[in-house]
Amino acid sequence: MDDCDCIDLYVAPTTSLTLSDEAAFAACLDDTERSRADRLRHAGARRDFIIAHGLCRLALSQRRRDILPSAWRFQRGTHGKPEVDGSFGIRFNLTHTEGLAAVAVAEQREVGVDAEFMAPEMATPATAATFCTSAELQALLAIKDDAERAKCFFALWTLKESLLKATGHGFFASPHAIECRLDPFSVHRFGNDELGKWRIWAAELGGLHKLAVSAALAARTPHLRACRITSPSGVLDGKPRIGLDAQFSEVAFG
Ligand SMILES: CC(C)(COP(=O)(O)OP(=O)(O)OC[C@H]1O[C@@H](n2cnc3c(N)ncnc32)[C@H](O)[C@@H]1OP(=O)(O)O)[C@@H](O)C(=O)NCCC(=O)NCCS
């Protein structure tokens, strides 16, 4: 399989990394990223930010081995999506949430990733209404089991956010433009003509997080290569990485 057709997804459970791992990720950051990290008062949020941004730089250098992790420069798209500065054809997106950082890297196609820690207190009907259509809300509220309802809440959230991050609009676009069915989990509306242009994979990781990755189909069908990162050096070496592909399922359209 050609590297260009692969979406590389790197997932780092941040609480299982050591302080020296964190320092190695921090060493890749530029001044702007460092000062953004310094402004985060909560130690956990600071750790997750540092690991996500360090992991991103290492993942980019895994694709372009002639560029040092610290040498990457970024610019922002119209709605703030970070992009590699320069004509590399390489695309990426990152996410960080309590206890998890993840980065997706692709070539010649847009990609978006979102992960959320499944905090049960977040999964309220009022919050669901901010991103769910009325049909989705009805389907969610019909789930009797609280834990199951919370899982569906975060599955919907991460799917929608990963798609909106892939397009680069983020929440400048309305999550209500996307409508999903819960059983089986599938997307049946996305704007006027966006259905069929995307591929989406979703997973639950360690019972604590939901994660979704969206990638544009472009000229050729993309494949997901997902791995868990257990040390910063493992990103460039290709080891130690633990394959996660089996935990991801592709989300159907229609
Ligand atoms: C992009 C966005 C969806 C991220 O939400 P989040 O759940 O807080 O954060 P995540 O950890 O999943 O992702 C954050 C990363 O997404 C990336 N990102 C930022 N803007 C993005 C965009 N428009 N599209 C895709 N990715 C984006 C950045 O790398 C960011 O990392 P950083 O904040 O550490 O630099 C959200 O911030 C957004 O929609 N921003 C643009 C719109 C906006 O600012 N609206 C505010 C008023 S309407």
The ligand as an SDF file (V2000), in Angstrom:
LIG
                    3D

 48 50  0  0  0  0  0  0  0  0999 V2000
  -11.1810   23.4920   15.7530 C   0  0  0  0  0  0  0  0  0  0  0  0
  -12.0960   23.2500   16.9210 C   0  0  0  0  0  0  0  0  0  0  0  0
  -13.2790   22.4110   16.4420 C   0  0  0  0  0  0  0  0  0  0  0  0
  -11.2490   22.4840   17.9670 C   0  0  0  0  0  0  0  0  0  0  0  0
  -11.9790   22.1790   19.0920 O   0  0  0  0  0  0  0  0  0  0  0  0
  -11.4820   21.5180   20.4660 P   0  0  0  0  0  0  0  0  0  0  0  0
  -12.3780   20.3610   20.7720 O   0  0  0  0  0  0  0  0  0  0  0  0
  -11.3680   22.5820   21.4410 O   0  0  0  0  0  0  0  0  0  0  0  0
  -10.0170   21.0110   20.2910 O   0  0  0  0  0  0  0  0  0  0  0  0
   -9.2510   19.7330   19.7080 P   0  0  0  0  0  0  0  0  0  0  0  0
   -8.2830   19.3530   20.7450 O   0  0  0  0  0  0  0  0  0  0  0  0
  -10.1020   18.6590   19.1390 O   0  0  0  0  0  0  0  0  0  0  0  0
   -8.4670   20.3770   18.4510 O   0  0  0  0  0  0  0  0  0  0  0  0
   -7.6560   21.4810   18.6240 C   0  0  0  0  0  0  0  0  0  0  0  0
   -6.7420   21.5890   17.4480 C   0  0  0  0  0  0  0  0  0  0  0  0
   -7.4560   21.6550   16.2250 O   0  0  0  0  0  0  0  0  0  0  0  0
   -6.6810   22.4100   15.3010 C   0  0  0  0  0  0  0  0  0  0  0  0
   -7.5720   23.4240   14.7260 N   0  0  0  0  0  0  0  0  0  0  0  0
   -7.7610   24.7140   15.0800 C   0  0  0  0  0  0  0  0  0  0  0  0
   -8.6730   25.3020   14.2470 N   0  0  0  0  0  0  0  0  0  0  0  0
   -9.0340   24.3480   13.3640 C   0  0  0  0  0  0  0  0  0  0  0  0
   -9.9390   24.3410   12.2610 C   0  0  0  0  0  0  0  0  0  0  0  0
  -10.6420   25.4010   11.8940 N   0  0  0  0  0  0  0  0  0  0  0  0
  -10.0980   23.1940   11.5690 N   0  0  0  0  0  0  0  0  0  0  0  0
   -9.4010   22.0860   11.9180 C   0  0  0  0  0  0  0  0  0  0  0  0
   -8.5280   22.0320   12.9470 N   0  0  0  0  0  0  0  0  0  0  0  0
   -8.3530   23.1540   13.6650 C   0  0  0  0  0  0  0  0  0  0  0  0
   -5.5070   23.0000   16.0610 C   0  0  0  0  0  0  0  0  0  0  0  0
   -4.3770   22.2030   15.8220 O   0  0  0  0  0  0  0  0  0  0  0  0
   -5.9540   22.8560   17.4930 C   0  0  0  0  0  0  0  0  0  0  0  0
   -4.8800   22.6580   18.3770 O   0  0  0  0  0  0  0  0  0  0  0  0
   -4.4260   23.8100   19.4040 P   0  0  0  0  0  0  0  0  0  0  0  0
   -5.6660   24.4950   19.8730 O   0  0  0  0  0  0  0  0  0  0  0  0
   -3.7080   23.0790   20.4820 O   0  0  0  0  0  0  0  0  0  0  0  0
   -3.5580   24.6710   18.5740 O   0  0  0  0  0  0  0  0  0  0  0  0
  -12.6420   24.5470   17.5210 C   0  0  0  0  0  0  0  0  0  0  0  0
  -11.6370   25.1950   18.2480 O   0  0  0  0  0  0  0  0  0  0  0  0
  -13.1400   25.4920   16.4170 C   0  0  0  0  0  0  0  0  0  0  0  0
  -14.1500   25.2080   15.7910 O   0  0  0  0  0  0  0  0  0  0  0  0
  -12.4340   26.5870   16.1480 N   0  0  0  0  0  0  0  0  0  0  0  0
  -12.7610   27.4490   15.0290 C   0  0  0  0  0  0  0  0  0  0  0  0
  -14.0290   28.2280   15.2380 C   0  0  0  0  0  0  0  0  0  0  0  0
  -13.9850   29.1040   16.4240 C   0  0  0  0  0  0  0  0  0  0  0  0
  -12.9440   29.4900   16.9110 O   0  0  0  0  0  0  0  0  0  0  0  0
  -15.1420   29.4430   16.8840 N   0  0  0  0  0  0  0  0  0  0  0  0
  -15.2570   30.2430   18.0280 C   0  0  0  0  0  0  0  0  0  0  0  0
  -16.4910   31.0260   18.0000 C   0  0  0  0  0  0  0  0  0  0  0  0
  -17.7050   30.4340   16.9190 S   0  0  0  0  0  0  0  0  0  0  0  0
  1  2  1  0
  2  3  1  0
  2  4  1  0
  2 36  1  0
  4  5  1  0
  5  6  1  0
  6  7  2  0
  6  8  1  0
  6  9  1  0
  9 10  1  0
 10 11  2  0
 10 12  1  0
 10 13  1  0
 13 14  1  0
 14 15  1  0
 15 16  1  0
 15 30  1  0
 16 17  1  0
 17 18  1  0
 17 28  1  0
 18 19  1  0
 18 27  1  0
 19 20  2  0
 20 21  1  0
 21 22  1  0
 21 27  2  0
 22 23  1  0
 22 24  2  0
 24 25  1  0
 25 26  2  0
 26 27  1  0
 28 29  1  0
 28 30  1  0
 30 31  1  0
 31 32  1  0
 32 33  2  0
 32 34  1  0
 32 35  1  0
 36 37  1  0
 36 38  1  0
 38 39  2  0
 38 40  1  0
 40 41  1  0
 41 42  1  0
 42 43  1  0
 43 44  2  0
 43 45  1  0
 45 46  1  0
 46 47  1  0
 47 48  1  0
M  END
$$$$
